[in-house]
């Protein structure tokens, strides 16, 4: 059994299985030819744009501490130093990292792309070469770069995710930073790297026997069963091609978007009028635009509805009923009702709409026990059109 296959099975949490591999890859190192990319700057950008202000400063402090420690960690072990730096992203959602990665590339990296390197890369793509970009950066930053250049494959650092949240661990293989003199020795516009040189730059050659040994111990494979496929026969080309992944993340597609829960589709035509005829409905979020439109359209087009209860939160000394009356007076959404009922509109609203003072964020909607019990016995449907009033919501 191949060592790379074993390693590919270890930290596969929420990582889509990649069965496709580049057939005749041409490996192109991003650092030096296209960008002068560092490890810490993108991480600092991610942490500075964390969810809350407190989280931003805590993560920023961790980045500063690691920036001080990094030269010593870098001198000791570049792979370990890379792992430590990325631990500050623990607890950040995948969606947030994807969005911030696109933003960082668009506003920070794209203006700094080296034109000579881009020209040579496009020439290689035009010649039909299957280019694989190799970078020490995070995949959330490298994917937008590859897509903007028309490159289909990447080798970059990837975070492990559980339930859409980063664990702070990097998946194998870890792409270590370049050496101290890399900007002097490897800064030309031609980023093509021979397989042997790239394996040496990434430190994969000397890690193969150790990785194989660790994989064998974890999977309890007999040494004699792998004698014929030992580390000496693990070709460098195969190792690198297995490390490559598509620049466009595969998104699962729902094959059957409509689900009939009872197995038999309804034969009769569905009717909203019949479904809501005589029903007692509670509308939450009527002060918002969507709630107002729903209420007006329902009163205009569905006169069969029994009664509509609108849940409105009290604002300091302004009770719910006053808020609703002001809403009807000031909002142009209610103009069609004014045109139809004119002076009879207040009486019509008293008959069809009842204002209930409460708060959807409170247990039991913050209602009195008698009102809550009455609604529980009479309501047929609750429509929730409420929205967040938090101006810095979680992206999840």
C-alpha positions in Angstrom: 0.0 0.0 0.0 1.3 3.4 -1.0 2.3 5.7 1.9 0.6 8.7 0.3 -2.7 6.9 0.2 -2.4 6.1 3.9 -1.6 9.7 4.8 -4.5 10.9 2.6 -6.9 8.9 4.9 -5.8 10.3 8.2 -7.2 13.8 8.5 -10.0 13.7 5.9 -12.6 15.5 8.0 -14.9 17.5 5.7 -12.2 17.3 3.0 -13.7 16.1 -0.3 -12.1 13.1 -1.6 -10.1 13.9 -4.7 -10.0 11.1 -7.2 -8.8 13.2 -10.1 -5.1 14.0 -10.5 -3.2 16.0 -13.1 -1.9 13.7 -15.8 1.2 15.5 -17.0 1.8 18.2 -14.4 4.1 21.2 -14.7 4.9 22.5 -11.2 5.0 26.3 -10.9 6.2 27.9 -7.6 4.2 30.9 -6.8 6.6 32.6 -4.4 9.3 34.4 -6.4 7.7 34.1 -9.9 4.3 35.6 -9.2 4.3 37.0 -5.7 6.5 37.6 -2.7 4.2 35.9 -0.3 4.8 35.5 3.4 3.1 33.2 5.8 2.2 35.6 8.6 0.6 38.5 6.6 -2.5 36.5 5.4 -2.9 35.0 8.8 -2.8 38.5 10.4 -5.4 39.7 7.9 -7.7 36.8 8.8 -7.3 37.4 12.5 -7.9 41.2 12.2 -11.2 40.5 10.5 -12.4 38.0 13.1 -16.1 37.9 14.2 -16.0 40.1 17.3 -13.8 42.9 18.5 -12.6 40.9 21.4 -11.7 38.0 19.2 -9.8 40.2 16.9 -7.6 41.6 19.6 -7.0 38.1 21.2 -6.0 36.6 17.9 -4.0 39.6 16.9 -2.0 39.2 20.2 -1.4 35.6 19.4 -0.1 36.5 15.9 2.2 39.1 17.4 3.5 36.5 19.9 4.1 34.0 17.2 5.8 36.6 15.0 8.3 37.0 17.8 8.8 33.3 18.2 8.7 32.4 14.6 12.4 33.1 13.7 13.5 30.6 16.4 10.8 28.1 15.3 11.8 28.7 11.7 15.4 28.0 12.4 14.6 24.8 14.3 11.9 23.3 11.9 10.1 25.2 9.1 7.3 22.7 9.0 6.6 23.0 12.7 6.8 26.8 12.5 4.2 26.7 9.7 1.9 24.5 11.8 2.2 26.8 14.9 1.3 29.9 12.9 -1.9 28.4 11.6 -3.2 27.4 15.0 -4.5 30.9 15.6 -7.2 30.2 13.0 -8.8 27.6 15.2 -12.5 28.2 15.6 -13.0 30.3 12.4 -15.7 29.0 10.0 -14.8 27.8 6.5 -17.2 30.3 5.0 -15.5 33.2 6.7 -12.1 32.1 5.7 -13.2 31.6 2.0 -14.7 35.2 1.9 -11.7 36.7 3.6 -9.3 34.8 1.3 -11.0 36.2 -1.8 -10.9 39.7 -0.3 -7.2 39.4 0.6 -6.3 38.2 -2.9 -8.4 40.9 -4.6 -7.2 43.9 -2.6 -3.8 42.8 -1.4 -2.2 40.3 -3.7 -3.7 40.9 -7.1 -2.2 44.4 -7.4 1.2 43.0 -6.5 1.3 40.2 -9.2 4.5 40.3 -11.2 3.6 40.9 -14.8 6.6 39.0 -16.2 5.8 36.0 -14.2 2.1 36.2 -15.2 3.1 36.4 -18.9 5.3 33.3 -18.7 2.6 31.4 -16.8 0.0 32.3 -19.4 2.4 31.2 -22.2 2.8 27.9 -20.5 -0.9 27.5 -20.2 -1.4 28.4 -23.9 1.1 25.7 -24.9 -1.2 23.1 -23.3 0.8 22.5 -20.2 -1.2 21.2 -17.1 0.2 23.7 -14.6 0.0 23.0 -10.9 0.6 26.1 -8.7 2.7 25.3 -5.6 2.6 27.8 -2.7 3.2 28.0 1.0 0.0 30.0 1.3 -3.4 28.8 2.5 -5.8 27.3 0.0 -8.4 30.0 0.8 -5.9 32.6 -0.7 -4.5 30.4 -3.4 -7.8 29.3 -4.9 -8.8 32.8 -6.0 -5.3 33.3 -7.5 -5.4 30.1 -9.5 -8.9 30.8 -10.7 -8.0 34.3 -11.9 -5.0 32.9 -13.8 -6.9 30.0 -15.3 -4.9 27.3 -13.5 -6.8 24.1 -12.6 -4.6 22.5 -9.9 -3.0 23.6 -6.7 -0.6 22.4 -4.0 -1.0 24.5 -0.9 -1.5 24.3 2.8 -5.0 23.2 3.8 -6.7 23.5 7.2 -8.7 20.7 8.8 -12.4 21.4 9.4 -15.0 19.8 11.6 -18.6 20.8 11.1 -17.4 23.8 9.0 -15.1 25.1 11.8 -11.3 25.1 11.5 -9.5 23.0 14.0 -6.2 24.9 13.6 -4.4 21.8 12.2 -2.8 21.6 8.7 -3.4 18.6 6.5 -0.6 16.7 5.0 1.6 17.6 3.2 2.5 20.8 4.9 4.2 23.2 2.5 7.0 24.8 4.4 8.3 28.4 3.6 11.3 28.9 1.3 14.8 29.2 2.6 16.5 32.3 3.9 18.2 33.1 0.6 15.2 32.1 -1.6 14.5 35.7 -2.8 18.0 35.9 -4.1 18.3 32.4 -5.7 14.8 31.8 -6.8 13.1 35.1 -7.7 13.0 34.8 -11.6 9.7 35.1 -13.6 9.9 31.4 -14.6 8.4 29.5 -11.7 8.7 26.0 -13.3 10.4 23.6 -10.9 11.7 20.1 -11.7 10.2 17.4 -9.6 13.4 16.6 -7.7 14.1 20.2 -6.9 10.5 20.8 -5.8 10.6 17.7 -3.6 13.8 18.9 -2.0 12.3 22.5 -1.5 9.2 21.2 0.2 11.2 18.7 2.3 9.1 15.8 1.2 12.0 13.4 0.3 13.4 13.0 3.7 9.9 12.8 5.2 8.8 9.8 3.1 10.3 7.1 5.2 9.1 8.6 8.5 5.6 9.2 7.1 5.5 5.6 5.8 6.6 4.2 9.2 3.9 6.3 10.9 1.3 5.2 8.5 2.2 1.6 8.8 2.0 1.8 12.6 -1.4 3.5 12.6 -2.9 1.0 10.1 -1.1 -2.1 11.6 0.3 -3.2 8.2 2.8 -6.0 8.2 6.3 -5.0 7.0 6.5 -8.0 4.7 3.3 -7.0 2.8 4.9 -3.7 1.8 8.4 -4.9 1.1 7.9 -4.7 -2.6 6.4 -1.2 -2.4 8.9 0.4 0.0 9.9 4.0 0.2 12.6 3.5 -2.4 10.0 2.8 -5.0 7.7 5.8 -4.1 8.2 8.0 -7.1 8.4 11.7 -6.5 6.1 12.5 -9.4 3.4 10.3 -7.8 3.8 11.9 -4.4 3.4 15.4 -5.8 0.4 14.6 -8.0 -1.4 13.1 -5.0 -0.8 16.3 -3.1 -2.4 18.4 -5.9 -6.1 19.3 -5.6 -8.5 21.2 -7.9 -8.5 25.0 -7.7 -12.3 24.9 -7.7 -13.8 23.2 -4.7 -16.4 20.6 -5.5 -19.8 21.5 -4.3 -22.3 18.6 -3.7 -25.4 18.8 -5.8 -28.8 17.8 -4.5 -30.1 15.4 -7.2 -33.7 15.5 -6.0 -34.5 19.0 -4.9 -38.2 18.1 -4.3 -38.9 15.6 -1.6 -42.3 14.0 -1.2 -42.2 12.9 2.5 -45.1 10.5 2.1 -43.8 8.9 -1.1 -47.0 9.7 -3.1 -47.2 13.2 -4.8 -50.5 15.0 -4.1 -53.1 14.5 -6.9 -55.2 17.6 -6.1 -54.0 21.1 -7.1 -52.5 23.0 -4.1 -54.4 26.2 -3.2 -53.1 28.9 -0.9 -56.6 30.3 -0.5 -58.1 27.0 0.6 -55.1 26.3 2.9 -55.4 29.7 4.7 -59.2 30.0 4.6 -60.5 30.6 8.2 -57.0 30.1 9.7 -55.6 32.0 12.6 -52.1 33.2 11.6 -49.4 34.9 13.7 -46.9 37.1 11.8 -43.5 37.9 13.4 -41.5 40.7 12.0 -44.2 43.0 10.6 -42.1 46.1 11.1 -39.7 44.8 8.5 -40.2 45.4 4.8 -41.0 41.7 4.0 -43.4 41.4 6.8 -45.2 44.6 5.8 -45.5 43.4 2.2 -46.8 40.0 3.3 -49.4 41.5 5.5 -50.7 43.9 2.9 -50.8 41.3 0.1 -52.6 38.9 2.4 -55.2 41.4 3.4 -55.7 42.4 -0.3 -55.7 39.0 -2.0 -56.7 36.5 0.7 -59.9 37.8 2.4 -60.6 34.2 3.4 -58.0 34.4 6.2 -59.5 34.2 9.6 -57.4 36.6 11.7 -53.8 37.8 11.7 -51.9 38.3 14.9 -48.9 40.6 14.6 -46.2 40.2 17.2 -44.5 43.6 17.9 -41.8 44.4 20.4 -42.2 47.3 22.8 -39.7 50.1 22.3 -39.0 51.9 25.6 -42.2 54.0 26.2 -43.6 53.2 22.8 -46.1 50.3 23.1 -46.7 47.8 20.3 -50.1 49.2 19.3 -48.7 52.7 18.8 -45.8 51.2 16.7 -48.3 49.4 14.5 -50.5 52.5 14.0 -47.5 54.6 13.1 -46.4 51.9 10.7 -49.8 51.9 8.9 -49.8 55.8 8.7 -46.2 56.3 7.5 -45.4 53.3 5.3 -46.3 53.6 1.6 -46.7 49.8 1.5 -50.2 50.3 3.0 -51.3 52.7 0.2 -53.3 50.0 -1.7 -55.3 49.3 1.4 -56.0 53.1 1.8 -57.2 53.2 -1.8 -59.6 50.3 -1.4 -61.1 51.0 2.1 -60.4 54.8 2.5 -62.1 55.9 5.8 -63.2 52.3 6.6 -59.6 51.1 6.8 -59.2 51.5 10.7 -62.3 49.4 11.2 -61.2 46.8 8.7 -57.8 46.5 10.4 -59.4 46.1 13.9 -61.5 43.2 12.6 -58.8 41.4 10.7 -55.5 42.3 12.6 -54.8 42.0 16.3 -51.6 43.5 17.8 -49.8 41.3 20.3 -47.0 42.9 22.4 -44.1 40.5 22.8 -40.5 39.7 21.9 -39.5 36.7 19.8 -36.1 36.5 21.5 -37.7 35.9 24.9 -39.0 32.5 26.2 -42.7 32.1 25.3 -42.3 35.3 23.1 -42.5 37.3 26.4 -46.3 37.0 26.5 -48.5 36.8 29.5 -49.6 33.3 30.5 -53.3 33.9 29.5 -52.5 35.4 26.1 -49.9 32.7 25.4 -52.4 29.9 26.3 -55.1 31.5 24.1 -52.8 31.7 21.1 -51.5 28.2 21.7 -55.1 26.9 21.4 -56.2 29.0 18.5 -53.2 29.5 16.2 -52.9 27.4 13.1 -49.8 28.9 11.6 -46.8 31.1 12.6 -44.9 33.0 9.9 -41.5 34.2 11.1 -40.2 37.2 9.1 -38.1 38.6 11.9 -34.4 39.6 11.2 -31.2 40.1 13.2 -30.7 43.5 14.7 -27.0 42.6 15.2 -24.9 44.6 12.7 -22.0 42.1 13.1 -23.7 38.7 12.7 -22.0 35.4 12.5 -21.5 34.3 8.8 -22.7 30.9 9.6 
